[in-house]
Amino acid sequence: MGRAVTAATGVTAKAYITARINLEAKRLLARTDLPVSTIAEKLGFEEATNFSKFFKRETAVPPAEFRLQYQGLA
């Protein structure tokens, strides 16, 4: 399966999944008022802390800060 994903997308399966989770997290943070813990659960994280670490690693800002920055643009 990994080779098929790489052939179709040009990135590894892990990178593809990470990008999709990150995109959905950004969408939920920007377009809803759901608590970060609920978003974490929706995205399959058992602990909100793990989601927050993942999100910060991928975007360089914590989820709550991302939400504030995005809402400041609206």
PDB file with SEQRES, HELIX, SHEET and CRYST1 records, atoms N, CA, C and O in Angstrom:
SEQRES   1 A   74  MET GLY ARG ALA VAL THR ALA ALA THR GLY VAL THR ALA          
SEQRES   2 A   74  LYS ALA TYR ILE THR ALA ARG ILE ASN LEU GLU ALA LYS          
SEQRES   3 A   74  ARG LEU LEU ALA ARG THR ASP LEU PRO VAL SER THR ILE          
SEQRES   4 A   74  ALA GLU LYS LEU GLY PHE GLU GLU ALA THR ASN PHE SER          
SEQRES   5 A   74  LYS PHE PHE LYS ARG GLU THR ALA VAL PRO PRO ALA GLU          
SEQRES   6 A   74  PHE ARG LEU GLN TYR GLN GLY LEU ALA                          
HELIX    1 AA1 GLY A    2  THR A    9  1                                   8    
HELIX    2 AA2 ALA A   13  ARG A   31  1                                  19    
HELIX    3 AA3 VAL A   36  LYS A   42  1                                   7    
HELIX    4 AA4 ALA A   48  THR A   59  1                                  12    
HELIX    5 AA5 PRO A   63  LEU A   73  1                                  11    
CRYST1    1.000    1.000    1.000  90.00  90.00  90.00 P 1           1          
ATOM      1  N   MET A   1       0.817  -1.186   0.000  1.00  0.00           N  
ATOM      2  CA  MET A   1       0.000   0.000   0.000  1.00  0.00           C  
ATOM      3  C   MET A   1       0.866   1.256   0.000  1.00  0.00           C  
ATOM      4  O   MET A   1       0.530   2.237  -0.664  1.00  0.00           O  
ATOM      5  N   GLY A   2       1.961   1.236   0.728  1.00  0.00           N  
ATOM      6  CA  GLY A   2       2.836   2.399   0.795  1.00  0.00           C  
ATOM      7  C   GLY A   2       3.355   2.811  -0.567  1.00  0.00           C  
ATOM      8  O   GLY A   2       3.421   4.000  -0.878  1.00  0.00           O  
ATOM      9  N   ARG A   3       3.720   1.840  -1.375  1.00  0.00           N  
ATOM     10  CA  ARG A   3       4.225   2.165  -2.715  1.00  0.00           C  
ATOM     11  C   ARG A   3       3.137   2.760  -3.593  1.00  0.00           C  
ATOM     12  O   ARG A   3       3.398   3.656  -4.396  1.00  0.00           O  
ATOM     13  N   ALA A   4       1.921   2.261  -3.438  1.00  0.00           N  
ATOM     14  CA  ALA A   4       0.807   2.783  -4.230  1.00  0.00           C  
ATOM     15  C   ALA A   4       0.534   4.244  -3.882  1.00  0.00           C  
ATOM     16  O   ALA A   4       0.294   5.065  -4.767  1.00  0.00           O  
ATOM     17  N   VAL A   5       0.573   4.561  -2.596  1.00  0.00           N  
ATOM     18  CA  VAL A   5       0.345   5.948  -2.168  1.00  0.00           C  
ATOM     19  C   VAL A   5       1.463   6.837  -2.708  1.00  0.00           C  
ATOM     20  O   VAL A   5       1.203   7.925  -3.223  1.00  0.00           O  
ATOM     21  N   THR A   6       2.700   6.374  -2.590  1.00  0.00           N  
ATOM     22  CA  THR A   6       3.830   7.163  -3.081  1.00  0.00           C  
ATOM     23  C   THR A   6       3.736   7.359  -4.590  1.00  0.00           C  
ATOM     24  O   THR A   6       4.015   8.447  -5.094  1.00  0.00           O  
ATOM     25  N   ALA A   7       3.346   6.321  -5.306  1.00  0.00           N  
ATOM     26  CA  ALA A   7       3.214   6.438  -6.762  1.00  0.00           C  
ATOM     27  C   ALA A   7       2.104   7.414  -7.145  1.00  0.00           C  
ATOM     28  O   ALA A   7       2.242   8.166  -8.110  1.00  0.00           O  
ATOM     29  N   ALA A   8       1.014   7.402  -6.396  1.00  0.00           N  
ATOM     30  CA  ALA A   8      -0.130   8.256  -6.728  1.00  0.00           C  
ATOM     31  C   ALA A   8       0.042   9.700  -6.277  1.00  0.00           C  
ATOM     32  O   ALA A   8      -0.450  10.621  -6.928  1.00  0.00           O  
ATOM     33  N   THR A   9       0.740   9.896  -5.163  1.00  0.00           N  
ATOM     34  CA  THR A   9       0.807  11.252  -4.584  1.00  0.00           C  
ATOM     35  C   THR A   9       2.198  11.867  -4.610  1.00  0.00           C  
ATOM     36  O   THR A   9       2.337  13.086  -4.504  1.00  0.00           O  
ATOM     37  N   GLY A  10       3.211  11.053  -4.747  1.00  0.00           N  
ATOM     38  CA  GLY A  10       4.574  11.564  -4.732  1.00  0.00           C  
ATOM     39  C   GLY A  10       5.158  11.738  -3.341  1.00  0.00           C  
ATOM     40  O   GLY A  10       6.285  12.208  -3.191  1.00  0.00           O  
ATOM     41  N   VAL A  11       4.386  11.355  -2.315  1.00  0.00           N  
ATOM     42  CA  VAL A  11       4.879  11.428  -0.939  1.00  0.00           C  
ATOM     43  C   VAL A  11       4.633  10.086  -0.268  1.00  0.00           C  
ATOM     44  O   VAL A  11       3.854   9.267  -0.755  1.00  0.00           O  
ATOM     45  N   THR A  12       5.306   9.873   0.854  1.00  0.00           N  
ATOM     46  CA  THR A  12       5.112   8.620   1.578  1.00  0.00           C  
ATOM     47  C   THR A  12       3.707   8.565   2.169  1.00  0.00           C  
ATOM     48  O   THR A  12       3.039   9.588   2.314  1.00  0.00           O  
ATOM     49  N   ALA A  13       3.279   7.366   2.502  1.00  0.00           N  
ATOM     50  CA  ALA A  13       1.958   7.190   3.108  1.00  0.00           C  
ATOM     51  C   ALA A  13       1.874   7.962   4.418  1.00  0.00           C  
ATOM     52  O   ALA A  13       0.856   8.591   4.706  1.00  0.00           O  
ATOM     53  N   LYS A  14       2.939   7.918   5.211  1.00  0.00           N  
ATOM     54  CA  LYS A  14       2.951   8.643   6.491  1.00  0.00           C  
ATOM     55  C   LYS A  14       2.806  10.145   6.265  1.00  0.00           C  
ATOM     56  O   LYS A  14       2.030  10.802   6.959  1.00  0.00           O  
ATOM     57  N   ALA A  15       3.539  10.690   5.307  1.00  0.00           N  
ATOM     58  CA  ALA A  15       3.458  12.120   5.021  1.00  0.00           C  
ATOM     59  C   ALA A  15       2.068  12.496   4.511  1.00  0.00           C  
ATOM     60  O   ALA A  15       1.547  13.558   4.853  1.00  0.00           O  
ATOM     61  N   TYR A  16       1.476  11.644   3.710  1.00  0.00           N  
ATOM     62  CA  TYR A  16       0.136  11.904   3.180  1.00  0.00           C  
ATOM     63  C   TYR A  16      -0.897  11.929   4.310  1.00  0.00           C  
ATOM     64  O   TYR A  16      -1.732  12.832   4.375  1.00  0.00           O  
ATOM     65  N   ILE A  17      -0.835  10.942   5.191  1.00  0.00           N  
ATOM     66  CA  ILE A  17      -1.776  10.871   6.308  1.00  0.00           C  
ATOM     67  C   ILE A  17      -1.580  12.068   7.237  1.00  0.00           C  
ATOM     68  O   ILE A  17      -2.551  12.685   7.676  1.00  0.00           O  
ATOM     69  N   THR A  18      -0.337  12.390   7.532  1.00  0.00           N  
ATOM     70  CA  THR A  18      -0.036  13.533   8.389  1.00  0.00           C  
ATOM     71  C   THR A  18      -0.605  14.821   7.794  1.00  0.00           C  
ATOM     72  O   THR A  18      -1.209  15.621   8.509  1.00  0.00           O  
ATOM     73  N   ALA A  19      -0.418  15.020   6.510  1.00  0.00           N  
ATOM     74  CA  ALA A  19      -0.923  16.230   5.850  1.00  0.00           C  
ATOM     75  C   ALA A  19      -2.442  16.291   5.905  1.00  0.00           C  
ATOM     76  O   ALA A  19      -3.009  17.362   6.125  1.00  0.00           O  
ATOM     77  N   ARG A  20      -3.108  15.156   5.707  1.00  0.00           N  
ATOM     78  CA  ARG A  20      -4.575  15.137   5.739  1.00  0.00           C  
ATOM     79  C   ARG A  20      -5.107  15.425   7.147  1.00  0.00           C  
ATOM     80  O   ARG A  20      -6.075  16.168   7.304  1.00  0.00           O  
ATOM     81  N   ILE A  21      -4.476  14.839   8.164  1.00  0.00           N  
ATOM     82  CA  ILE A  21      -4.890  15.110   9.549  1.00  0.00           C  
ATOM     83  C   ILE A  21      -4.672  16.583   9.868  1.00  0.00           C  
ATOM     84  O   ILE A  21      -5.528  17.224  10.478  1.00  0.00           O  
ATOM     85  N   ASN A  22      -3.535  17.115   9.456  1.00  0.00           N  
ATOM     86  CA  ASN A  22      -3.219  18.509   9.709  1.00  0.00           C  
ATOM     87  C   ASN A  22      -4.228  19.435   9.015  1.00  0.00           C  
ATOM     88  O   ASN A  22      -4.673  20.417   9.609  1.00  0.00           O  
ATOM     89  N   LEU A  23      -4.582  19.137   7.796  1.00  0.00           N  
ATOM     90  CA  LEU A  23      -5.556  19.937   7.060  1.00  0.00           C  
ATOM     91  C   LEU A  23      -6.923  19.920   7.748  1.00  0.00           C  
ATOM     92  O   LEU A  23      -7.564  20.961   7.891  1.00  0.00           O  
ATOM     93  N   GLU A  24      -7.360  18.749   8.168  1.00  0.00           N  
ATOM     94  CA  GLU A  24      -8.646  18.644   8.851  1.00  0.00           C  
ATOM     95  C   GLU A  24      -8.608  19.352  10.202  1.00  0.00           C  
ATOM     96  O   GLU A  24      -9.587  19.985  10.596  1.00  0.00           O  
ATOM     97  N   ALA A  25      -7.496  19.252  10.909  1.00  0.00           N  
ATOM     98  CA  ALA A  25      -7.357  19.944  12.189  1.00  0.00           C  
ATOM     99  C   ALA A  25      -7.466  21.454  11.985  1.00  0.00           C  
ATOM    100  O   ALA A  25      -8.164  22.130  12.741  1.00  0.00           O  
ATOM    101  N   LYS A  26      -6.790  21.982  10.982  1.00  0.00           N  
ATOM    102  CA  LYS A  26      -6.862  23.408  10.694  1.00  0.00           C  
ATOM    103  C   LYS A  26      -8.289  23.815  10.350  1.00  0.00           C  
ATOM    104  O   LYS A  26      -8.772  24.851  10.806  1.00  0.00           O  
ATOM    105  N   ARG A  27      -8.957  23.004   9.552  1.00  0.00           N  
ATOM    106  CA  ARG A  27     -10.330  23.305   9.170  1.00  0.00           C  
ATOM    107  C   ARG A  27     -11.238  23.370  10.391  1.00  0.00           C  
ATOM    108  O   ARG A  27     -12.025  24.304  10.542  1.00  0.00           O  
ATOM    109  N   LEU A  28     -11.121  22.369  11.263  1.00  0.00           N  
ATOM    110  CA  LEU A  28     -11.961  22.325  12.456  1.00  0.00           C  
ATOM    111  C   LEU A  28     -11.650  23.468  13.417  1.00  0.00           C  
ATOM    112  O   LEU A  28     -12.559  24.036  14.021  1.00  0.00           O  
ATOM    113  N   LEU A  29     -10.386  23.803  13.559  1.00  0.00           N  
ATOM    114  CA  LEU A  29     -10.007  24.905  14.440  1.00  0.00           C  
ATOM    115  C   LEU A  29     -10.495  26.248  13.897  1.00  0.00           C  
ATOM    116  O   LEU A  29     -10.937  27.108  14.660  1.00  0.00           O  
ATOM    117  N   ALA A  30     -10.415  26.419  12.601  1.00  0.00           N  
ATOM    118  CA  ALA A  30     -10.775  27.698  12.000  1.00  0.00           C  
ATOM    119  C   ALA A  30     -12.277  27.891  11.832  1.00  0.00           C  
ATOM    120  O   ALA A  30     -12.773  29.014  11.916  1.00  0.00           O  
ATOM    121  N   ARG A  31     -12.992  26.814  11.598  1.00  0.00           N  
ATOM    122  CA  ARG A  31     -14.402  26.946  11.217  1.00  0.00           C  
ATOM    123  C   ARG A  31     -15.405  26.514  12.280  1.00  0.00           C  
ATOM    124  O   ARG A  31     -16.613  26.650  12.088  1.00  0.00           O  
ATOM    125  N   THR A  32     -14.907  25.995  13.402  1.00  0.00           N  
ATOM    126  CA  THR A  32     -15.819  25.574  14.466  1.00  0.00           C  
ATOM    127  C   THR A  32     -15.360  26.157  15.796  1.00  0.00           C  
ATOM    128  O   THR A  32     -14.254  26.683  15.919  1.00  0.00           O  
ATOM    129  N   ASP A  33     -16.228  26.050  16.770  1.00  0.00           N  
ATOM    130  CA  ASP A  33     -15.873  26.446  18.132  1.00  0.00           C  
ATOM    131  C   ASP A  33     -15.674  25.215  19.016  1.00  0.00           C  
ATOM    132  O   ASP A  33     -15.702  25.312  20.243  1.00  0.00           O  
ATOM    133  N   LEU A  34     -15.473  24.059  18.382  1.00  0.00           N  
ATOM    134  CA  LEU A  34     -15.270  22.829  19.146  1.00  0.00           C  
ATOM    135  C   LEU A  34     -14.031  22.958  20.022  1.00  0.00           C  
ATOM    136  O   LEU A  34     -13.028  23.534  19.602  1.00  0.00           O  
ATOM    137  N   PRO A  35     -14.097  22.424  21.235  1.00  0.00           N  
ATOM    138  CA  PRO A  35     -12.889  22.419  22.081  1.00  0.00           C  
ATOM    139  C   PRO A  35     -11.777  21.590  21.425  1.00  0.00           C  
ATOM    140  O   PRO A  35     -12.047  20.655  20.671  1.00  0.00           O  
ATOM    141  N   VAL A  36     -10.555  21.942  21.719  1.00  0.00           N  
ATOM    142  CA  VAL A  36      -9.404  21.223  21.170  1.00  0.00           C  
ATOM    143  C   VAL A  36      -9.492  19.741  21.523  1.00  0.00           C  
ATOM    144  O   VAL A  36      -9.133  18.893  20.706  1.00  0.00           O  
ATOM    145  N   SER A  37      -9.963  19.417  22.722  1.00  0.00           N  
ATOM    146  CA  SER A  37     -10.068  18.006  23.121  1.00  0.00           C  
ATOM    147  C   SER A  37     -11.054  17.250  22.239  1.00  0.00           C  
ATOM    148  O   SER A  37     -10.827  16.078  21.935  1.00  0.00           O  
ATOM    149  N   THR A  38     -12.129  17.884  21.825  1.00  0.00           N  
ATOM    150  CA  THR A  38     -13.107  17.245  20.939  1.00  0.00           C  
ATOM    151  C   THR A  38     -12.521  17.056  19.548  1.00  0.00           C  
ATOM    152  O   THR A  38     -12.727  16.016  18.921  1.00  0.00           O  
ATOM    153  N   ILE A  39     -11.797  18.050  19.065  1.00  0.00           N  
ATOM    154  CA  ILE A  39     -11.138  17.930  17.760  1.00  0.00           C  
ATOM    155  C   ILE A  39     -10.129  16.793  17.792  1.00  0.00           C  
ATOM    156  O   ILE A  39     -10.047  16.001  16.854  1.00  0.00           O  
ATOM    157  N   ALA A  40      -9.366  16.717  18.870  1.00  0.00           N  
ATOM    158  CA  ALA A  40      -8.388  15.630  19.018  1.00  0.00           C  
ATOM    159  C   ALA A  40      -9.070  14.277  18.929  1.00  0.00           C  
ATOM    160  O   ALA A  40      -8.587  13.376  18.242  1.00  0.00           O  
ATOM    161  N   GLU A  41     -10.184  14.135  19.618  1.00  0.00           N  
ATOM    162  CA  GLU A  41     -10.925  12.872  19.603  1.00  0.00           C  
ATOM    163  C   GLU A  41     -11.447  12.564  18.201  1.00  0.00           C  
ATOM    164  O   GLU A  41     -11.351  11.424  17.745  1.00  0.00           O  
ATOM    165  N   LYS A  42     -11.992  13.557  17.518  1.00  0.00           N  
ATOM    166  CA  LYS A  42     -12.517  13.364  16.165  1.00  0.00           C  
ATOM    167  C   LYS A  42     -11.429  12.903  15.201  1.00  0.00           C  
ATOM    168  O   LYS A  42     -11.699  12.166  14.253  1.00  0.00           O  
ATOM    169  N   LEU A  43     -10.205  13.341  15.448  1.00  0.00           N  
ATOM    170  CA  LEU A  43      -9.098  13.008  14.560  1.00  0.00           C  
ATOM    171  C   LEU A  43      -8.367  11.733  14.965  1.00  0.00           C  
ATOM    172  O   LEU A  43      -7.375  11.355  14.341  1.00  0.00           O  
ATOM    173  N   GLY A  44      -8.861  11.072  16.011  1.00  0.00           N  
ATOM    174  CA  GLY A  44      -8.303   9.776  16.389  1.00  0.00           C  
ATOM    175  C   GLY A  44      -7.211   9.807  17.443  1.00  0.00           C  
ATOM    176  O   GLY A  44      -6.555   8.792  17.678  1.00  0.00           O  
ATOM    177  N   PHE A  45      -7.004  10.932  18.072  1.00  0.00           N  
ATOM    178  CA  PHE A  45      -6.007  11.017  19.138  1.00  0.00           C  
ATOM    179  C   PHE A  45      -6.660  10.616  20.456  1.00  0.00           C  
ATOM    180  O   PHE A  45      -7.748  11.087  20.786  1.00  0.00           O  
ATOM    181  N   GLU A  46      -5.998   9.755  21.196  1.00  0.00           N  
ATOM    182  CA  GLU A  46      -6.532   9.317  22.490  1.00  0.00           C  
ATOM    183  C   GLU A  46      -6.411  10.401  23.547  1.00  0.00           C  
ATOM    184  O   GLU A  46      -7.225  10.468  24.467  1.00  0.00           O  
ATOM    185  N   GLU A  47      -5.405  11.243  23.422  1.00  0.00           N  
ATOM    186  CA  GLU A  47      -5.163  12.314  24.385  1.00  0.00           C  
ATOM    187  C   GLU A  47      -5.045  13.646  23.645  1.00  0.00           C  
ATOM    188  O   GLU A  47      -4.372  13.742  22.619  1.00  0.00           O  
ATOM    189  N   ALA A  48      -5.703  14.658  24.176  1.00  0.00           N  
ATOM    190  CA  ALA A  48      -5.617  15.986  23.571  1.00  0.00           C  
ATOM    191  C   ALA A  48      -4.182  16.502  23.577  1.00  0.00           C  
ATOM    192  O   ALA A  48      -3.779  17.248  22.685  1.00  0.00           O  
ATOM    193  N   THR A  49      -3.421  16.103  24.580  1.00  0.00           N  
ATOM    194  CA  THR A  49      -2.016  16.520  24.667  1.00  0.00           C  
ATOM    195  C   THR A  49      -1.224  16.023  23.459  1.00  0.00           C  
ATOM    196  O   THR A  49      -0.397  16.749  22.907  1.00  0.00           O  
ATOM    197  N   ASN A  50      -1.483  14.777  23.056  1.00  0.00           N  
ATOM    198  CA  ASN A  50      -0.780  14.228  21.890  1.00  0.00           C  
ATOM    199  C   ASN A  50      -1.151  14.993  20.627  1.00  0.00           C  
ATOM    200  O   ASN A  50      -0.298  15.256  19.779  1.00  0.00           O  
ATOM    201  N   PHE A  51      -2.419  15.347  20.506  1.00  0.00           N  
ATOM    202  CA  PHE A  51      -2.854  16.136  19.353  1.00  0.00           C  
ATOM    203  C   PHE A  51      -2.162  17.500  19.363  1.00  0.00           C  
ATOM    204  O   PHE A  51      -1.667  17.954  18.332  1.00  0.00           O  
ATOM    205  N   SER A  52      -2.129  18.143  20.510  1.00  0.00           N  
ATOM    206  CA  SER A  52      -1.503  19.462  20.599  1.00  0.00           C  
ATOM    207  C   SER A  52      -0.024  19.406  20.214  1.00  0.00           C  
ATOM    208  O   SER A  52       0.469  20.285  19.507  1.00  0.00           O  
ATOM    209  N   LYS A  53       0.677  18.379  20.675  1.00  0.00           N  
ATOM    210  CA  LYS A  53       2.094  18.213  20.315  1.00  0.00           C  
ATOM    211  C   LYS A  53       2.238  17.980  18.811  1.00  0.00           C  
ATOM    212  O   LYS A  53       3.104  18.573  18.170  1.00  0.00           O  
ATOM    213  N   PHE A  54       1.387  17.114  18.248  1.00  0.00           N  
ATOM    214  CA  PHE A  54       1.394  16.850  16.807  1.00  0.00           C  
ATOM    215  C   PHE A  54       1.165  18.150  16.036  1.00  0.00           C  
ATOM    216  O   PHE A  54       1.917  18.475  15.117  1.00  0.00           O  
ATOM    217  N   PHE A  55       0.125  18.887  16.416  1.00  0.00           N  
ATOM    218  CA  PHE A  55      -0.238  20.106  15.691  1.00  0.00           C  
ATOM    219  C   PHE A  55       0.887  21.136  15.760  1.00  0.00           C  
ATOM    220  O   PHE A  55       1.226  21.755  14.751  1.00  0.00           O  
ATOM    221  N   LYS A  56       1.460  21.319  16.937  1.00  0.00           N  
ATOM    222  CA  LYS A  56       2.545  22.288  17.085  1.00  0.00           C  
ATOM    223  C   LYS A  56       3.772  21.871  16.278  1.00  0.00           C  
ATOM    224  O   LYS A  56       4.444  22.713  15.683  1.00  0.00           O  
ATOM    225  N   ARG A  57       4.061  20.576  16.259  1.00  0.00           N  
ATOM    226  CA  ARG A  57       5.201  20.085  15.481  1.00  0.00           C  
ATOM    227  C   ARG A  57       4.993  20.360  13.986  1.00  0.00           C  
ATOM    228  O   ARG A  57       5.943  20.699  13.280  1.00  0.00           O  
ATOM    229  N   GLU A  58       3.770  20.216  13.511  1.00  0.00           N  
ATOM    230  CA  GLU A  58       3.483  20.377  12.096  1.00  0.00           C  
ATOM    231  C   GLU A  58       3.308  21.829  11.658  1.00  0.00           C  
ATOM    232  O   GLU A  58       3.609  22.168  10.514  1.00  0.00           O  
ATOM    233  N   THR A  59       2.826  22.686  12.552  1.00  0.00           N  
ATOM    234  CA  THR A  59       2.494  24.061  12.163  1.00  0.00           C  
ATOM    235  C   THR A  59       3.318  25.119  12.881  1.00  0.00           C  
ATOM    236  O   THR A  59       3.274  26.291  12.507  1.00  0.00           O  
ATOM    237  N   ALA A  60       4.060  24.733  13.893  1.00  0.00           N  
ATOM    238  CA  ALA A  60       4.898  25.623  14.700  1.00  0.00           C  
ATOM    239  C   ALA A  60       4.101  26.502  15.667  1.00  0.00           C  
ATOM    240  O   ALA A  60       4.678  27.365  16.329  1.00  0.00           O  
ATOM    241  N   VAL A  61       2.786  26.295  15.757  1.00  0.00           N  
ATOM    242  CA  VAL A  61       1.972  27.016  16.740  1.00  0.00           C  
ATOM    243  C   VAL A  61       1.001  26.031  17.393  1.00  0.00           C  
ATOM    244  O   VAL A  61       0.554  25.083  16.748  1.00  0.00           O  
ATOM    245  N   PRO A  62       0.675  26.248  18.657  1.00  0.00           N  
ATOM    246  CA  PRO A  62      -0.309  25.384  19.317  1.00  0.00           C  
ATOM    247  C   PRO A  62      -1.702  25.590  18.713  1.00  0.00           C  
ATOM    248  O   PRO A  62      -1.967  26.637  18.121  1.00  0.00           O  
ATOM    249  N   PRO A  63      -2.589  24.608  18.855  1.00  0.00           N  
ATOM    250  CA  PRO A  63      -3.926  24.715  18.278  1.00  0.00           C  
ATOM    251  C   PRO A  63      -4.689  25.979  18.703  1.00  0.00           C  
ATOM    252  O   PRO A  63      -5.303  26.641  17.865  1.00  0.00           O  
ATOM    253  N   ALA A  64      -4.653  26.307  19.974  1.00  0.00           N  
ATOM    254  CA  ALA A  64      -5.393  27.478  20.445  1.00  0.00           C  
ATOM    255  C   ALA A  64      -4.855  28.763  19.814  1.00  0.00           C  
ATOM    256  O   ALA A  64      -5.628  29.653  19.461  1.00  0.00           O  
ATOM    257  N   GLU A  65      -3.551  28.857  19.674  1.00  0.00           N  
ATOM    258  CA  GLU A  65      -2.953  30.042  19.047  1.00  0.00           C  
ATOM    259  C   GLU A  65      -3.313  30.110  17.563  1.00  0.00           C  
ATOM    260  O   GLU A  65      -3.594  31.189  17.042  1.00  0.00           O  
ATOM    261  N   PHE A  66      -3.305  28.970  16.888  1.00  0.00           N  
ATOM    262  CA  PHE A  66      -3.720  28.928  15.480  1.00  0.00           C  
ATOM    263  C   PHE A  66      -5.145  29.453  15.347  1.00  0.00           C  
ATOM    264  O   PHE A  66      -5.441  30.259  14.466  1.00  0.00           O  
ATOM    265  N   ARG A  67      -6.011  28.993  16.222  1.00  0.00           N  
ATOM    266  CA  ARG A  67      -7.419  29.427  16.179  1.00  0.00           C  
ATOM    267  C   ARG A  67      -7.518  30.942  16.359  1.00  0.00           C  
ATOM    268  O   ARG A  67      -8.250  31.606  15.625  1.00  0.00           O  
ATOM    269  N   LEU A  68      -6.793  31.484  17.319  1.00  0.00           N  
ATOM    270  CA  LEU A  68      -6.817  32.931  17.552  1.00  0.00           C  
ATOM    271  C   LEU A  68      -6.290  33.704  16.355  1.00  0.00           C  
ATOM    272  O   LEU A  68      -6.856  34.730  15.976  1.00  0.00           O  
ATOM    273  N   GLN A  69      -5.210  33.218  15.759  1.00  0.00           N  
ATOM    274  CA  GLN A  69      -4.633  33.881  14.576  1.00  0.00           C  
ATOM    275  C   GLN A  69      -5.619  33.860  13.430  1.00  0.00           C  
ATOM    276  O   GLN A  69      -5.797  34.868  12.747  1.00  0.00           O  
ATOM    277  N   TYR A  70      -6.257  32.738  13.211  1.00  0.00           N  
ATOM    278  CA  TYR A  70      -7.194  32.619  12.088  1.00  0.00           C  
ATOM    279  C   TYR A  70      -8.417  33.496  12.328  1.00  0.00           C  
ATOM    280  O   TYR A  70      -8.871  34.180  11.411  1.00  0.00           O  
ATOM    281  N   GLN A  71      -8.948  33.489  13.526  1.00  0.00           N  
ATOM    282  CA  GLN A  71     -10.128  34.294  13.817  1.00  0.00           C  
ATOM    283  C   GLN A  71      -9.809  35.783  13.755  1.00  0.00           C  
ATOM    284  O   GLN A  71     -10.694  36.600  13.499  1.00  0.00           O  
ATOM    285  N   GLY A  72      -8.579  36.130  13.982  1.00  0.00           N  
ATOM    286  CA  GLY A  72      -8.166  37.520  13.847  1.00  0.00           C  
ATOM    287  C   GLY A  72      -8.198  38.003  12.411  1.00  0.00           C  
ATOM    288  O   GLY A  72      -8.322  39.199  12.150  1.00  0.00           O  
ATOM    289  N   LEU A  73      -8.082  37.052  11.468  1.00  0.00           N  
ATOM    290  CA  LEU A  73      -8.133  37.391  10.042  1.00  0.00           C  
ATOM    291  C   LEU A  73      -9.558  37.532   9.544  1.00  0.00           C  
ATOM    292  O   LEU A  73      -9.812  38.203   8.544  1.00  0.00           O  
ATOM    293  N   ALA A  74     -10.482  36.902  10.241  1.00  0.00           N  
ATOM    294  CA  ALA A  74     -11.872  36.874   9.760  1.00  0.00           C  
ATOM    295  C   ALA A  74     -12.572  38.192  10.001  1.00  0.00           C  
ATOM    296  O   ALA A  74     -13.745  38.339   9.657  1.00  0.00           O  
TER     297      ALA A  74                                                      
END                                                                             
